[in-house]
Amino acid sequence: MTHVKHIVLIAAVVLTTGGLGWSVERFPPPQFETSYVMPSPSTPNPSPGFWQYVDVAVLATALSVSSYLVLKVRSRRAIFGLMVFSLLYFGFWRKGCVCPIGAIQNVVLSFFDGSYAVPLTVIIFFLLPMIFTLFFGRSFCAAVCPLGAMQDLVLWRRVSVPAWAESGLRLFAYIYLGAAVLFAATGSAFVICRYDPFVSFFRVSGNLHILILGGCFLIAGMFIARPYCRFFCPYGVILRQLSRLSRWRVTITPDQCVRCRLCEDSCPFNAIQKPTTAWPTGEYARAKNRLVLLLVLVPVLMVIGGWICARLNTVTSRMHATVRLAERVWLEEAGKVQGTTDASLAFRATGKTIEALYDEASGIRERFIFGGWLLGGFVGLVVGAKLISLSVWRRRIDYEPDHAGCLACGRCFEYCPRERLRRKPA
């Protein structure tokens, strides 16, 4: 009953959040005197008010059920069934939209652009999985995320990824998150949505390159469990850190660990931590010295990372349409290219001076320089934190799930002999 009360309280707080309006057109579309028809702004079209409530209600219910199945029922079969439902509803029925992963960009843009009205639906989809993670662990990743469900369903023959390789590959997710925030904050692009590898499957259409990318992830997912979730998902980075603070967490065994190691063999995500032994005296002393050195090295890594990313501003700023337009106009004015493009022709028809365009593009590049320092500093901090973790010893006497890396898939439940004993009828 305690879990149910917390779930009801969370849903009530989110659904009654004030100060944020439902998605409406802030400015009405211009009245064209021609036969032009305004195109649909997204796929699928924004739901009417009733269906927006339905989507939020389904998300809240799915998160609640997932948390209950993971923490109380402890059934892989039930978790798998909810996973299939989430794939059908949020994936193929709702066509991957609204998505908590892509909502990162909407929320970031709303902070940096006062004219952008972020829909309340997007806010709720962004916050609700994070709130549930703080209370119940990664129940969203367990059985609600359609991207994770699609990868989980294709897993055929697991290939174990070494711990050092997994830690290194996970750095891509942090870089992806930082880049997505940078491009959204500058109004350049929503790269998470643009390069979503599975949305083309959900919509049965899309760019050929994205279809190929999604196919590659699914092929890899036949052998490496959930490669996108583990090594690229930017929302997973956020949930990974929040799950360290979870009030209730997944446990492998319902009571006591007998150290049978069966759970270790069952986990496809390398998320089972082994019991530890005391470090030898000499190794412990070396680890302390290494830790001090790494603590001093972290600021250096942040400065180096910031300098490198800031220097890349001429490349990264081209993601912004204004910068690309300014470069094209400059090439046309310098006689380095022949003819015009639709964008440059439309600009010349506005009557705006070329100098004003250049000034605007220069201002955008300055923002990318500043953002590059922040992005590089963030990546340097992450690298430093990963190195520091190698010199930190944590005492464990049993096999335990890694609270950050565990996706609560429930596979270990089926292998634990204590869990099997609990399920036997009295």
N, C-alpha and C positions, 0 to 999 in steps of 0.2 A: 504493500500500500504506500510505503514511503516513496518508492520510485514513481508510482502513478501520480502522487501529489506533486512531485517535482515536475513531471512531464506536463501536467495540466497547467501549472504555474508558468512554465516557460512559454507554452503556446499562448496563454492569455496575455502575457507581457508583450510578446511579439505582435500579436494580432491587434492589440490596442495601441500600438506605437503611434504617437501623433506627430504633427509637424511635417509630414511627408505626404504629398498628394499622390493619388493614383496617376498612372501615365495618361497625360492628356497633351494635346498640342498647345504649347505655350503661345504660339502665334499662329493664326489661321493661315492656310496656304493661299498664295496669291490667286486672284481670279483671272485666269487666262481667257482671252477673247478668241482663242483658236480652239480646235478640236482636241487639244492636248489633254491627256488623262494622267493624273498623278499616279505614279507607280506605287505598288505596295512597298512599305518601308522595310519589311523584314519577312523572313519565312520561318515559322508560320506567322500570319498576321496577328497583331496583338489581340488577346482574348477580350471579349466583353467583360464587364465588371463581374458578372456571376462566375464565369469560368476562371477569372483571376483568383477569386476566393476558393474555387475548387482546387486549383493547382497548389495553392498554399496549404489548404487543408490536407491534400494528399501527401505533400511533403512532410508536414508535421506528423501525420499519422504514420507514414512509413518510417520516419526517424524514431518515433516512439516504439513501434513494433520491433524495429531492428534492435534498439537498445534492450528491450525486454527479452528478445530471443537470445541475444548474446550473453546477457548477464544473468538471466533467470532460467530460461528454458534450456539453454546451452545445447542447441541442436543444429548441426551442420545442415541437415536436410531442410529444416524450417528456414534457415538463413538463405539457403540456395533458392527455395521457393519465392521468398521475398525479392531476391536478386533478379529472378526472371520477371516478376511483376514490374519492378522498377525499370528494367530494360525496355519492356513493352510500353509502359506508360510514359516515362520521362524521355525515353529514347525514340522509339518508333512512332508513338502516338503524338507526343508533344514535339517531336523532331529535335530534341536536344536543346530546346529553348522554352523557358528561362533556365539558365545553367549557373549554379553557384561558382563554377570555375571562371566562366567568362564575366560574371558579375563583378569580379575584381576590378575590371577596367572601367565599368560604369561608375562604381563608387569612387575610384581615384579621380576620374574626370570631373565628377561633381564637386570635388574638393578644390580643383584648380580652375574650373570654369563656372562662374556664377550663373551663366545663361543656360547651363545644361540642367534640365529637370530629370533627375533619376527617378524612375517609377518605384513606387512603394513595393511592388511585387519583387523587383530586383533586390531591393534592400533586404527584404525578408529572406529571399533565397540565399543571399550572401551571408546573413547573420545566423540563421537558424541552425545550419549544420555546425557552426563554430560554437554556438551555445550548448548544443547537445554534446559536442566533444568535450567541453569543459566539465560536464557532469558525468557523461557515460562513456567516454573514449570515442574511438573513430567508428561510430555506428553508421555514419554516412558512407564511409568507404566500404564498410562491411557488406551492405546490401541495398543501398539507396542510389548510389552513383551509377548511372547507365554506362559511363565509359569504363568503370571498373568491372561492371557486370559483363560487358561484352568480352573483355579480355579474360575474365575468370572462366567463362564458358568454353573458350577455345583451348585452355590449358590441357595438354595431352600427355607429354612425357617431360617431367620437370628436369631441368639442368641447373645444378647449384651454381650460384655466382659467388666467388670468393668474397669474404667480408671486406677486404681492402679495395677490391674492384667496385663493390656495391657502394661503398662510401665515396669513392671517387666519382662514379657515374652520377650519384645523387647531386653532385655540385651543379649539374646542368639544370636541375629544377630551380635552384636558387638563382642562377643566372637568368633563366627564363622569366622567373617572377620579377626580378629587378628590371629586366628589359621591358616587360609588359607594363609595369608601373611607369617607367620613363616615357614610353611612347603614348600611353594613355594620358599622362599628366600634361604632355606637350600638345595634345590633340592631334597626334600624327596618325595613329592606327590602333586598332584593337587586334593585336597580333594573336592573342589566344583564340579568338573566334576565327580569325582568318586562317590559321594553321591548325584548327581542331582536326585531328586525324580521323575522327569517327563520325562527324556530323554529316559527311557525304553519304555514309551508309544509312544513317537515320532518315535522311531526306531522299534517298535513292536518286541522287543527282549531285553534281558538283564538279569542281575543277579536276581534271585528270591527274594532275600532280598530287593533289590532296588525297584522291582515291588511292593512288599508288602508295603514298605515305601511310595511310590507314591500313592498307593491305600488308605493308612491311611490318607494322606494329602487331597485326594479328598473327602473321607468320612467326614473328619472334615470340609472341605470347603463347604459342603452342609449346614452347620449350622453356622460356623465361617468364615466370609468373608476373603478370601485370607490369610489363616494362614501362608503359607510359606513366602509370600511377607511381611507380617507385623512382623513376629517374627523370621525369619531365614535368609532372603535374604541378603547376604553381600553387594551386589551392591545397594540394597535399602538403606542401611546405608549411603552410599556415596551420593546418590541422595537426601536423606532426609535432609542432612546438606546443600547441594548446593541449594535446593529449598527455604531455608530461605533467600537466596540472589537473588532470581529470579527478573528479571526486570519487567515482567508482570506475574500476578498471577490469579488464578481462583477466581471468585466472585460468591457468591450464587445468589444474586439478580442483575439484570441489572442496577438498579438505587438506590432505597432506600429500607431499611429493614423495614417491618411492624411488625416484631416480632411475626409471626404466629406460629413459632416453627415447621412448617411442614418439613423444611429441616433437623432439628435435628432428626426427626423420620425416614427420608429417608436414612440417611447415615449409611452404614453398618460397617464403619471403625472407628467410634468414633472420626471423624475428624472435627466436628462442635464445635466451641468454643462459649460458651454462653456469653451474656453481663455480665459485672462485676459490683459490687457495691463497694463503699468505705469500706475498712477494718475498723472495730472498733478500737478505739485508743489503747486499751489494746492488741488486737491481733496484731496490726501493730508493736508495741514495741517488743512483743515476737518474731515476725518474724524476726526483725532486729537482735536481739540477736542470734537467731537460725542460721541466715545467716552467722554471724561472726564465730560462732562455726564450721559450715560446711566448711567454707573457710580454717580454720585451720586443719580440719580433712582430707581434700582432699589429701595432701601429705602423710599422714599416711596411707590412703587407698591404695595409689599407691605403697608405700613401702611394705605393707602387701601382696598386689596382686602380686608384682614382686617376692617377696621371695617365695610365694607358687608355682608360675609357674616355677621358676628356680629350685626348689626342685623336680619338676616333670620331670626333664630332662631325667632320666633313662627310663621313660615311653614314653615321646614324641619323644625322639631320635630314638626309635625303628621303627618309620615311615620311617627312612632312610635305604636303602638296605644295605649299608656298615656296619652300626651298627648291623643289624640283622645277616649279614654274620659273623662278628667278634664274636658275641655271640655264633653262631652255631659252629664255628671252635673251640672256647674255650671249649665248652661242649664236642666236639669230642676229643680234646686233653686231657681233664681231665678225659675222660672215663665215663662221665655222661650220654652219649647217645650211641646207637649202630648204626653203619653204617654211611653213608654220604648222603647229599642231592645233587641235581644237582648243586646248587650254590657253595657249599663247594668243590665239586669235580672239578668244573670248575676253582675255585680259586687255588687249589693245582696244577692244570695243567699249570698255568701261570708262576710258578717258583718264584712268589713273596713271600717274607718271612712273616711268621706269625706276627713277631714283627712290620713289616711295616703296616700290616693290623690293628693291635691293635692301633698303633700310629694314623693312619688315623681315626679310629673310635673314639678315645679319642678327637681328634681335632673337630670332628663333634659334640660330646657331649658338648664341651666347647662352641661351637656356639649356641647350644640349651640352655645352661645356660644363656648366654647373651640375646638371643632372648626371653627366658622365663621372664627375668626381664622387657624387653620392653613390652611384651604381658600383663603381670600382671599389670604393671604400667598403660597401656592403659585401661584395664578393671577397675582398681581402679579409674581412672580419669572419666570414663563414669558413674560409680556408684555415685561418688561425684557430678558430674554435674546433675544427676537425682535428687539427694537429694536437691541440691541448687535450682533447678527449683521450688520446692515446697514452697520455701520461697521468691520467686520473684513474685510481683504483677504486672499484666499488665492491663491497663485500656481498656475496650471494651464497646462500647455503642450499638453494633448490634451483631447479630449472624454472625460469620465469619468462614471461613474454616481455619483449622490449616495448615499453609503453609508447615510445615514439614510432617505432617501425611496425608494430602489430596492426594489421588491417581487420582484425576481428572476424576472420573468415570462418572460424569454428572448426577447422579441420583437426586441430589438436584435441578437441573434445572427444572425437570418435576413437582416438588412439589411446587415451588415458585409461589405464585399468581401474583407477579409483572412480572415474566417471562412469565406467561400465558397471561397476559394483553399485553405484548410487542408483542407477536406472533399473536394476533388477527388482522385480516385484517382491514385496515383503513376504 
